């Protein structure tokens, strides 16, 4: 998938999102890193609410 942005621009955006606590790196690798959006996963991991 191509988003038509420079690699350095993408890395700066990811770094900013990490610093703001929005993304977290989950692989522990130096290359081919994967990230997850913490708040979204927290919502998805909650048990369903019944009314």
ChimeraX attribute file (.defattr): number of C-alpha atoms within 10 A of each C-alpha:
attribute: neighborCount
match mode: 1-to-1
recipient: residues
	/A:1	3
	/A:2	4
	/A:3	6
	/A:4	7
	/A:5	8
	/A:6	8
	/A:7	9
	/A:8	9
	/A:9	10
	/A:10	13
	/A:11	11
	/A:12	11
	/A:13	12
	/A:14	17
	/A:15	14
	/A:16	13
	/A:17	14
	/A:18	17
	/A:19	11
	/A:20	10
	/A:21	12
	/A:22	15
	/A:23	19
	/A:24	17
	/A:25	14
	/A:26	10
	/A:27	11
	/A:28	9
	/A:29	9
	/A:30	6
	/A:31	7
	/A:32	8
	/A:33	10
	/A:34	12
	/A:35	14
	/A:36	13
	/A:37	14
	/A:38	15
	/A:39	12
	/A:40	11
	/A:41	10
	/A:42	9
	/A:43	10
	/A:44	10
	/A:45	9
	/A:46	8
	/A:47	7
	/A:48	8
	/A:49	5
	/A:50	4
	/A:51	3
